[in-house]
Structures are given as C-alpha cells and as structure tokens.
Amino acid sequence: MNSQRLILVTGASGYVGGRLVRTLIEENLDVRILVRDWHKVQGQPWASSVEISEGSAENRADLDNALIGVHTAYYLLHSINLGPNFDEIEAKMARDFAQAAEAAGVTQIVYLGGIANDKNISKHLASRARTGVELASTLVPVLELRAGIIIGSGSASFEMLRHLTHRLPIMTTPKWVMNRTHPIAIRDVLYYLKSAALLETPVGKVFDIGGPEVLTYADMMQKFAQLSGLKKRIIVKIPVLTPNLSSLWIGLVTPVPTALARPLVGSLISEVVADPAKNIDATIALPAGGLTDVSTAMTLALSKISAHNVETRWSDATSPTAPWQKAQGDPDWAGEMVLRDRRESTTEATATSLWQSVESIGGDNGWYGADLLWFLRGLIDRFFGGVGLRRGRRDPLNLRIGDSLDFWRVDEIERGVRLKLYAEMILPGKAWLEFTIIEDQGKRIVRQEASFSPRGLGGQLYWYAVLPFHFFVFPTMLRNLIRKANRTDYANS
C-alpha cells in the first residue's frame, strides 16, 4: 500500500464514486471514504479494503475528522434534489469543504463537474461551475474535471438514452435533441480521476474532458438503435416541448424519475462541448489506446447490462430530501406508531431455494402475483413525483445493502435468513417489507411482514385505506414465493 498518500473519496455510494474507489484500490492507494451511513457500502466488494469515516459533508466536525492526514480529496457530492435553492446549498457545501481541507493541510482537491462553455447554460450546470469556484476559494489547489454526458452501464444519462430509443420507434422530441454534445465513456472519466491522484505535484486548473466524438443527442439515439439491432428511429422535432415538459415525458417513458430528468434535460438545452483551451493532455496523457469512441462505450455498457455485471447505478446515491424520500413518521416525542401486517407459512422447501426466491424478488422477476396492483401502485407513485417501479434491479439474482429495488431500497440483508426493504415511494409515513426464513423442526417458516410508521392522522387513514388490498397482495406473494422455491427444489432433485 502507498502509505505516503491517503485518498479521501466523498460520494462513494454514488455512481461515479463507487467505481472510483475500486479503481483507486487497484492502484494500491490507501483510500478513506466519507459516507452518511456505513451500512450503505457494506455490500460493496471493496468495503473491507477502505477506511470508512461515517458522517455528513454538511457537518464541519465530520469533515475535519474525515480529512485528517489526507493528501488528495475527491469532491463528488451533488445536491440537485434539494429544492429550488439547491445551488446555494451546493455552494455552501463546497465552501465549507474547501475550508476544512485547507485547515487539515490537504494537498490536492479533485472535483468532477460539468462542461459549461455555452452562455445559455442551465441552473444545474451553472451550479456545478460555481461549486468549482467555491472549492478553489482557499489555498488548496483544485483540479476540476468538467465532463458532458457519461456513457456507462447504470449511468442516468445512458439509461435515459437507452429507454427512449428502445421504447419509441417514432418520437416527437424537443429541439434540444439537435444540440451538440461531447459524450465520454465512464472508463475514461475514471482514468482521468485516478490519474489526478497520481500526479507528482498538485494542480489547480479547470479541464474539459470529452471523448473523441462530438454528436447531437439524436445522433446518439440513432447509434444506439443501430448497435441494439433496432430500426432507425423517426425523430420529429416539436419546438413547444419545454425542458419541464420534456422531463415529465422522460419520467413517464424511462426509469429516470422526473426530478432527476429535469437537471439532465437542462444540461442538454445548451451545447455541451469541450473547450480546446481547457485541454488536459499536457497534464494527464491520453490513456493507452486513446479515448473510447461512443459506439464502443455503448457496446461495453450493453455487455455489462446483458451479463448482469452493473457495478454501480444512478439510483445508488440517495438524498434524504429527494422527492421520493419525503416520507416521515411521527416525531420521537410523540411516540412513533408502527402498524404491521405479518404472515407466516410453514414449508418443506429448502432454505437455499427459499432464499433464492426471496433475493430474486422485484424488477423483471416481478412480485409473485397481483402484478396489476403493483403496476398501479407504481403508476400512482410516478404521478406524484416518485420513482415508481421502473428502477428495477442492479442484478436479477443478487442484492446488496443500498441497492435500489423498484420503489424499495435494500435496508438490511442477512444472507440466507433475512431481507428488509425500505420504501422510497411517496407515502404519508415510513414503510418496510421484510422476509425472514426460520428453521423449525426440520421444516422452514417463512415470515413476511409489512410495517408502516404513519405520519399523523393522514398516515393512519392511508394504512387502513390500502389494508383491503393487503388481504389479496400479501398472501398471494407469500404463497407464490414458496411455490417458486418448491419448483426449484423439484428441478434440482
């Protein structure tokens, strides 16, 4: 291990951060991560290879603790879901981080932002640029990498592109689909980020990074269609489709919720093309073999998806104030109420097959019956700004803590014994769904429990309003889960 350089990665539970940690470890660097909850990264294959500092980037004491002895600090934090004043929140977070880094004697800050060279930039991109300015407000050198659309399995931009192209052979689109973009493969983004940690001397400069091609968004959709074996897409531009309308449309057609689609669309209303004057080649040489072209980047992403080998996804990162996470229970001083729906069934199915049934629930595998009711609940959730069912699963068979699972998230997992899911749908309270497998005198008891902590009277009324559906959904789920386990045992006998 390189004991001379301790690297801090913030945003390690996010799409880029999770992959960067693995990349840095492969370089034999000492890595520390700052996360709100260490449980969120417990399922990562690199979790035992890093030092974990638990805390919030909004708390100065937590920052001071995380930055002790750090040589290079990666700033990969984003707050686009924090309401209309997200830009002010992001600016303050960056300023506080820079001041804490200076006080801790950090040698280098590395920041991943967005290309912002067009005068007509969105509020989202303007905030990204301002974050870089605030980070550079102290004496600590800041190497700022500005990227455009990132192409990789699980990235929000790629998921948006993939689903739009797959589902709409004929599409009416806003005029921004003809704006030029400068996409870059996730592998090249990681190459530049990793290389920044290996520089001999600190660098304080802004660089634009982009792949070898400049394309319109429409060009990218046609390339994707060709690579996927689809017919050429018919694209009809409609000038009246505003960014807000476009994000609603994307939220309806793709797994990316409207709240996240809005800043992505906002970034496309201007031309996102790297400025040659901000070229990085003199500081960090091109990767061996050159940068990855768009077709290759898409092919690599699709192969990862097909092989069920998606390392991180856009939905991995969560914000406690995201639109789909507004649920609150009653305050502690009021005495939190918990309402439960518990069901049990005894079976001779093996524990192994039962666990396979439990762990494979959701996504394309479905919820073991009552599919129409699940679909309608997801549709209602999306209507109110939630994620609905379209997030699916990272992997069709295996789960880890922190994984998104339709409108749930894996809260706890004791492999072979227990799975606990937390609801991230729009709710007047907090909800969980838990499965437990218990050995009992040579047989297995499967316990399925739905619990709900309501927020006030409205939350209680909600529970009793949906209770009649529980009498159909939950017994069916438990019965079919066990049937699947029995079929698995029979097939293996």
Secondary structure, DSSP 8 states (H G I E B T S, - for coil): -EEEEEEEEESTTSHHHHHHHHHHHHTTEEEEEEES-GGGGTTSTTGGGSEEEES-TT-HHHHHHHTTT-SEEEE----TTS-TTHHHHHHHHHHHHHHHHHHHT-SEEEEEEE---SSS--HHHHHHHHHHHHHTTSSS-EEEEEE--EESTT-HHHHHHHHHHHH-SEEEE-GGGGSEE--EEHHHHHHHHHHHHT-SS---EEEEE--S--EEHHHHHHHHHHHTT----EEEE-TT--HHHHHHHHHHHSSS-HHHHHHHHHHHSS-B---GGG--TTTS---TT----HHHHHHHHHHHHHTT-----GGG---TTSGGG------GGG----EEEEEEEEE-S-HHHHHHHHHT-SGGG--SS-HHHHHHHHHHHHHTT--TTTT--SSSS---TT-EETTEEEEEEETTTEEEEEE-S--SEEEEEEEEEEEETTEEEEEEEEEEEE-HHHHHHHHHHHHHHHHHHHHHHHHHHHHHHHHHHHHH-
